[in-house]
Amino acid sequence: MKRAALALATWFGCGYFPWGPGTAGSLAAVLIAIVLHAQWNAGRGVLLLLTLVFLVPGVWSATQTARITGRSDPGLVVVDEVLGQWLTLAGATVLNWKSLLAGFLLFRLFDIWKPWPVRRLEELPEGIGIVADDLAAGIYGALILYIGGRVGLY
C-alpha cells in the first residue's frame, strides 16, 4: 500500500521532478487533457469526472505520503495539482491551445498565490488540506477561464 500511495501522490513520478514538482504535475494534467481531447473529443465533463474519480484516492495517497515523510504537505505530493489543474480546465468553454495555456497559467497563479480562502484550506487535516487548497485554486482558475471564454478571449 505504501508504494501505491507514493505512486498516486507523486502522480507516477512527477513529484520527484527536481525543479517545480507542482508545475510538473500540472503539466502532466494538461497533457492528459490534450490526449483525451485529441483522441476522444473529451471536454469539461470528462475532466470533472476524472477529478471526482481521483478525489478520494488522491486524499488518501496525500495523507499516507505525509505520514510516510513526516511532513504536513510534502512537495513531492502533486496529485493535488493534477486535480486542481483538471478542475481549472473544466472551466474552459472550448479546449484549444489558448484555453489550455491560459488554464495552466491561471491554475499555477492561484495555486502559488493562494488568495483567500485558499490558504486557509491548507489548515484542514492531512490529505484533505493538501488537496482542498488546490481544488479551491482550481475553482478560481475555472471561473476566470470560463468568463474569458464567454467574452471571446480564446
Backbone as CSV, one residue per row, in Angstrom:
resi,resn,N_x,N_y,N_z,CA_x,CA_y,CA_z,C_x,C_y,C_z
1,MET,0.823,-1.202,0.000,0.000,0.000,0.000,0.864,1.261,0.000
2,LYS,2.032,1.176,0.620,2.935,2.322,0.655,3.358,2.719,-0.761
3,ARG,3.676,1.724,-1.588,4.092,2.006,-2.963,2.950,2.620,-3.771
4,ALA,1.739,2.109,-3.575,0.577,2.635,-4.291,0.311,4.077,-3.888
5,ALA,0.415,4.364,-2.600,0.195,5.732,-2.112,1.227,6.680,-2.703
6,LEU,2.482,6.277,-2.689,3.539,7.132,-3.241,3.389,7.309,-4.749
7,ALA,3.015,6.250,-5.445,2.841,6.353,-6.902,1.743,7.349,-7.246
8,LEU,0.599,7.250,-6.569,-0.510,8.156,-6.862,-0.215,9.572,-6.385
9,ALA,0.311,9.703,-5.182,0.584,11.033,-4.623,1.586,11.809,-5.468
10,THR,2.573,11.105,-6.021,3.584,11.768,-6.854,3.173,11.808,-8.318
11,TRP,1.947,11.417,-8.581,1.409,11.277,-9.931,2.398,10.534,-10.814
12,PHE,2.718,9.323,-10.332,3.524,8.370,-11.065,4.903,8.922,-11.412
13,GLY,5.455,9.660,-10.440,6.829,10.127,-10.548,6.998,11.610,-10.804
14,CYS,5.960,12.318,-11.198,6.086,13.759,-11.469,6.554,14.525,-10.234
15,GLY,6.156,14.049,-9.062,6.524,14.735,-7.823,8.000,14.657,-7.490
16,TYR,8.725,13.781,-8.174,10.167,13.672,-7.958,10.957,14.594,-8.869
17,PHE,10.268,15.341,-9.730,10.959,16.267,-10.631,11.731,17.269,-9.779
18,PRO,13.008,17.499,-10.069,13.834,18.323,-9.166,13.494,19.820,-9.146
19,TRP,12.921,20.344,-10.224,12.603,21.775,-10.263,11.105,21.938,-10.471
20,GLY,10.417,22.411,-9.480,8.984,22.668,-9.607,8.142,21.429,-9.786
21,PRO,8.150,20.510,-8.832,7.332,19.307,-9.000,5.844,19.612,-9.162
22,GLY,5.349,20.666,-8.528,3.942,21.041,-8.697,3.642,21.447,-10.126
23,THR,4.563,22.156,-10.731,4.416,22.541,-12.135,4.459,21.308,-13.028
24,ALA,5.317,20.351,-12.697,5.388,19.104,-13.467,4.063,18.349,-13.375
25,GLY,3.465,18.310,-12.188,2.167,17.664,-12.026,1.083,18.360,-12.826
26,SER,1.103,19.691,-12.813,0.127,20.461,-13.588,0.295,20.214,-15.081
27,LEU,1.537,20.185,-15.535,1.795,19.912,-16.961,1.318,18.515,-17.347
28,ALA,1.518,17.547,-16.467,1.041,16.193,-16.742,-0.477,16.191,-16.907
29,ALA,-1.168,16.943,-16.052,-2.630,17.025,-16.141,-3.064,17.661,-17.457
30,VAL,-2.359,18.698,-17.883,-2.671,19.355,-19.163,-2.420,18.386,-20.317
31,LEU,-1.319,17.664,-20.266,-1.010,16.706,-21.333,-2.077,15.610,-21.413
32,ILE,-2.543,15.140,-20.273,-3.613,14.143,-20.262,-4.876,14.730,-20.888
33,ALA,-5.193,15.976,-20.546,-6.376,16.635,-21.126,-6.230,16.763,-22.639
34,ILE,-5.038,17.097,-23.110,-4.794,17.223,-24.548,-5.022,15.881,-25.249
35,VAL,-4.460,14.821,-24.693,-4.610,13.497,-25.296,-6.079,13.069,-25.299
36,LEU,-6.765,13.249,-24.181,-8.178,12.871,-24.110,-9.023,13.650,-25.122
37,HIS,-8.711,14.927,-25.264,-9.461,15.752,-26.218,-9.138,15.360,-27.663
38,ALA,-7.870,15.134,-27.951,-7.461,14.792,-29.311,-7.972,13.412,-29.737
39,GLN,-7.934,12.456,-28.829,-8.305,11.082,-29.177,-9.810,10.827,-29.128
40,TRP,-10.494,11.432,-28.136,-11.910,11.110,-27.930,-12.801,12.339,-27.840
41,ASN,-12.261,13.500,-28.196,-13.013,14.752,-28.122,-13.583,14.999,-26.719
42,ALA,-12.844,14.537,-25.715,-13.270,14.694,-24.322,-13.154,16.160,-23.917
43,GLY,-14.116,16.625,-23.165,-14.128,18.016,-22.727,-14.311,18.148,-21.236
44,ARG,-15.032,19.195,-20.844,-15.160,19.544,-19.435,-15.806,18.435,-18.604
45,GLY,-16.763,17.716,-19.143,-17.411,16.653,-18.384,-16.435,15.557,-17.978
46,VAL,-15.574,15.171,-18.899,-14.576,14.139,-18.611,-13.580,14.642,-17.573
47,LEU,-13.173,15.899,-17.681,-12.226,16.454,-16.708,-12.845,16.526,-15.316
48,LEU,-14.115,16.897,-15.244,-14.802,16.904,-13.942,-14.929,15.478,-13.400
49,LEU,-15.253,14.532,-14.261,-15.373,13.140,-13.839,-14.033,12.606,-13.326
50,LEU,-12.955,12.884,-14.040,-11.628,12.458,-13.592,-11.291,13.052,-12.231
51,THR,-11.628,14.320,-12.052,-11.374,14.974,-10.764,-12.124,14.249,-9.651
52,LEU,-13.373,13.926,-9.895,-14.173,13.231,-8.882,-13.668,11.810,-8.636
53,VAL,-13.308,11.104,-9.694,-12.833,9.723,-9.561,-11.544,9.662,-8.740
54,PHE,-10.647,10.610,-8.960,-9.361,10.589,-8.273,-9.358,11.360,-6.954
55,LEU,-10.466,11.988,-6.589,-10.505,12.805,-5.379,-10.235,11.995,-4.113
56,VAL,-11.010,10.971,-3.858,-10.821,10.184,-2.623,-9.480,9.446,-2.638
57,PRO,-9.112,8.763,-3.731,-7.785,8.153,-3.743,-6.660,9.192,-3.606
58,GLY,-6.860,10.380,-4.166,-5.854,11.429,-4.053,-5.674,11.900,-2.620
59,VAL,-6.774,12.090,-1.910,-6.699,12.494,-0.493,-6.029,11.387,0.315
60,TRP,-6.416,10.145,0.048,-5.809,9.013,0.761,-4.295,8.975,0.518
61,SER,-3.889,9.072,-0.737,-2.462,8.971,-1.052,-1.678,10.146,-0.482
62,ALA,-2.276,11.339,-0.492,-1.613,12.507,0.096,-1.450,12.318,1.603
63,THR,-2.467,11.791,2.256,-2.394,11.525,3.699,-1.298,10.516,3.997
64,GLN,-1.300,9.418,3.262,-0.304,8.372,3.502,1.120,8.887,3.252
65,THR,1.296,9.664,2.206,2.627,10.186,1.890,3.077,11.191,2.936
66,ALA,2.171,12.013,3.426,2.517,12.938,4.510,2.962,12.163,5.743
67,ARG,2.287,11.096,6.056,2.666,10.263,7.206,4.007,9.575,6.977
68,ILE,4.225,9.061,5.767,5.474,8.369,5.440,6.662,9.317,5.560
69,THR,6.490,10.549,5.044,7.601,11.514,5.048,7.718,12.295,6.350
70,GLY,6.657,12.276,7.160,6.663,13.044,8.403,6.514,14.541,8.175
71,ARG,6.004,14.921,7.022,5.815,16.339,6.685,4.336,16.591,6.441
72,SER,3.852,17.767,6.826,2.420,18.051,6.705,1.973,18.234,5.254
73,ASP,2.834,18.760,4.392,2.500,18.946,2.978,3.772,18.746,2.156
74,PRO,4.161,17.489,1.962,5.407,17.231,1.241,5.347,17.711,-0.203
75,GLY,6.422,18.315,-0.655,6.481,18.852,-2.010,6.348,17.802,-3.091
76,LEU,6.661,16.552,-2.770,6.569,15.508,-3.785,5.128,15.082,-4.046
77,VAL,4.188,15.491,-3.207,2.777,15.203,-3.452,2.269,16.188,-4.503
78,VAL,1.907,15.659,-5.670,1.410,16.520,-6.749,0.054,16.073,-7.285
79,VAL,-0.528,15.038,-6.712,-1.860,14.632,-7.144,-2.841,15.781,-6.947
80,ASP,-2.593,16.617,-5.953,-3.451,17.780,-5.706,-3.360,18.780,-6.852
81,GLU,-2.176,18.965,-7.421,-2.020,19.847,-8.577,-2.744,19.277,-9.797
82,VAL,-2.677,17.970,-9.964,-3.359,17.334,-11.092,-4.865,17.589,-10.992
83,LEU,-5.433,17.353,-9.817,-6.872,17.549,-9.634,-7.269,19.010,-9.808
84,GLY,-6.496,19.910,-9.231,-6.789,21.338,-9.365,-6.664,21.818,-10.802
85,GLN,-5.678,21.283,-11.506,-5.495,21.666,-12.914,-6.656,21.189,-13.759
86,TRP,-7.103,19.954,-13.546,-8.258,19.456,-14.295,-9.501,20.277,-13.991
87,LEU,-9.652,20.669,-12.736,-10.805,21.480,-12.363,-10.766,22.827,-13.081
88,THR,-9.600,23.447,-13.148,-9.464,24.704,-13.883,-9.821,24.500,-15.355
89,LEU,-9.264,23.476,-15.985,-9.522,23.244,-17.407,-10.990,22.931,-17.686
90,ALA,-11.685,22.407,-16.703,-13.116,22.135,-16.873,-13.909,23.427,-17.042
91,GLY,-13.325,24.558,-16.684,-13.987,25.843,-16.876,-13.890,26.375,-18.293
92,ALA,-13.068,25.748,-19.119,-12.889,26.219,-20.498,-14.154,25.984,-21.314
93,THR,-14.573,26.997,-22.045,-15.740,26.846,-22.914,-15.392,26.048,-24.166
94,VAL,-14.126,26.031,-24.528,-13.612,25.231,-25.632,-12.159,24.907,-25.299
95,LEU,-11.731,23.701,-25.648,-10.327,23.349,-25.418,-9.536,23.585,-26.696
96,ASN,-8.633,24.533,-26.629,-7.697,24.803,-27.718,-6.393,25.249,-27.069
97,TRP,-5.395,25.560,-27.865,-4.100,25.877,-27.272,-4.173,27.099,-26.369
98,LYS,-5.022,28.066,-26.711,-5.133,29.275,-25.891,-5.765,28.975,-24.536
99,SER,-6.844,28.201,-24.535,-7.511,27.896,-23.265,-6.653,26.966,-22.406
100,LEU,-5.936,26.041,-23.036,-5.054,25.152,-22.287,-3.913,25.929,-21.637
101,LEU,-3.321,26.846,-22.396,-2.239,27.673,-21.840,-2.778,28.593,-20.748
102,ALA,-3.899,29.246,-21.012,-4.491,30.136,-20.011,-4.874,29.359,-18.753
103,GLY,-5.452,28.174,-18.924,-5.831,27.356,-17.782,-4.627,26.934,-16.958
104,PHE,-3.559,26.562,-17.641,-2.328,26.199,-16.937,-1.800,27.377,-16.131
105,LEU,-1.696,28.543,-16.780,-1.158,29.730,-16.104,-2.065,30.197,-14.968
106,LEU,-3.369,30.169,-15.181,-4.298,30.590,-14.126,-4.219,29.675,-12.913
107,PHE,-4.189,28.365,-13.158,-4.107,27.456,-12.015,-2.810,27.655,-11.260
108,ARG,-1.699,27.748,-11.966,-0.407,27.928,-11.277,-0.409,29.241,-10.485
109,LEU,-0.980,30.304,-11.059,-1.064,31.588,-10.365,-1.822,31.442,-9.047
110,PHE,-3.028,30.878,-9.114,-3.843,30.762,-7.906,-3.277,29.742,-6.925
111,ASP,-2.609,28.703,-7.427,-2.009,27.713,-6.542,-0.823,28.304,-5.771
112,ILE,-0.060,29.155,-6.419,1.097,29.769,-5.761,0.666,30.949,-4.896
113,TRP,-0.193,31.797,-5.417,-0.657,32.993,-4.712,-1.501,32.632,-3.494
114,LYS,-2.393,31.674,-3.652,-3.305,31.210,-2.608,-4.132,32.348,-1.998
115,PRO,-4.968,32.999,-2.817,-5.824,34.063,-2.270,-6.857,33.475,-1.306
116,TRP,-7.456,34.348,-0.497,-8.461,33.880,0.454,-9.585,33.170,-0.264
117,PRO,-10.103,32.093,0.202,-9.742,31.312,1.393,-8.828,30.132,1.084
118,VAL,-8.154,30.152,-0.057,-7.335,29.011,-0.462,-6.310,28.658,0.614
119,ARG,-5.576,29.631,1.109,-4.539,29.357,2.110,-5.124,28.760,3.380
120,ARG,-6.306,29.200,3.762,-6.949,28.682,4.979,-7.269,27.196,4.857
121,LEU,-7.545,26.740,3.655,-7.895,25.331,3.455,-6.722,24.403,3.731
122,GLU,-5.500,24.921,3.652,-4.318,24.116,3.975,-4.337,23.669,5.436
123,GLU,-5.087,24.366,6.264,-5.148,24.045,7.693,-6.016,22.822,7.986
124,LEU,-6.784,22.363,6.997,-7.577,21.151,7.188,-6.636,19.967,7.410
125,PRO,-7.112,18.920,8.074,-6.204,17.823,8.434,-5.702,17.003,7.252
126,GLU,-4.452,16.653,7.321,-3.752,15.714,6.447,-4.062,15.908,4.964
127,GLY,-4.408,14.838,4.278,-4.618,14.889,2.831,-5.757,15.780,2.405
128,ILE,-6.737,15.978,3.287,-7.849,16.876,2.943,-7.317,18.287,2.731
129,GLY,-6.463,18.748,3.630,-5.878,20.082,3.489,-4.926,20.187,2.321
130,ILE,-4.184,19.111,2.064,-3.248,19.109,0.943,-3.997,19.279,-0.374
131,VAL,-5.127,18.601,-0.504,-5.887,18.621,-1.752,-6.854,19.803,-1.838
132,ALA,-7.481,20.166,-0.717,-8.548,21.182,-0.743,-8.072,22.536,-1.254
133,ASP,-6.870,22.962,-0.869,-6.407,24.275,-1.326,-6.210,24.295,-2.841
134,ASP,-5.780,23.169,-3.415,-5.600,23.120,-4.874,-6.942,23.054,-5.596
135,LEU,-7.920,22.415,-4.993,-9.254,22.415,-5.590,-9.837,23.828,-5.590
136,ALA,-9.624,24.559,-4.490,-10.102,25.946,-4.431,-9.385,26.805,-5.471
137,ALA,-8.078,26.623,-5.611,-7.330,27.349,-6.650,-7.870,26.964,-8.029
138,GLY,-8.224,25.689,-8.196,-8.800,25.227,-9.448,-10.141,25.869,-9.751
139,ILE,-10.945,26.075,-8.716,-12.243,26.745,-8.901,-12.028,28.191,-9.333
140,TYR,-11.107,28.887,-8.687,-10.807,30.266,-9.102,-10.364,30.293,-10.565
141,GLY,-9.453,29.395,-10.917,-8.976,29.339,-12.295,-10.092,29.023,-13.280
142,ALA,-10.970,28.089,-12.907,-12.083,27.709,-13.785,-13.029,28.880,-14.017
143,LEU,-13.303,29.639,-12.973,-14.203,30.793,-13.114,-13.632,31.833,-14.070
144,ILE,-12.364,32.157,-13.906,-11.723,33.144,-14.776,-11.651,32.609,-16.209
145,LEU,-11.301,31.334,-16.350,-11.214,30.729,-17.675,-12.582,30.714,-18.361
146,TYR,-13.621,30.393,-17.606,-14.979,30.377,-18.157,-15.393,31.773,-18.624
147,ILE,-15.169,32.770,-17.775,-15.525,34.150,-18.137,-14.742,34.576,-19.383
148,GLY,-13.453,34.243,-19.424,-12.644,34.578,-20.593,-13.187,33.954,-21.863
149,GLY,-13.645,32.714,-21.775,-14.235,32.044,-22.920,-15.553,32.680,-23.356
150,ARG,-16.375,33.055,-22.384,-17.683,33.652,-22.691,-17.559,35.014,-23.351
151,VAL,-16.473,35.733,-23.035,-16.298,37.057,-23.645,-15.375,36.996,-24.880
152,GLY,-15.038,35.782,-25.299,-14.316,35.600,-26.554,-12.817,35.812,-26.498
153,LEU,-12.188,35.608,-25.349,-10.738,35.793,-25.262,-9.952,34.638,-25.848
154,TYR,-10.610,33.517,-26.070,-9.917,32.366,-26.681,-10.845,31.577,-27.566
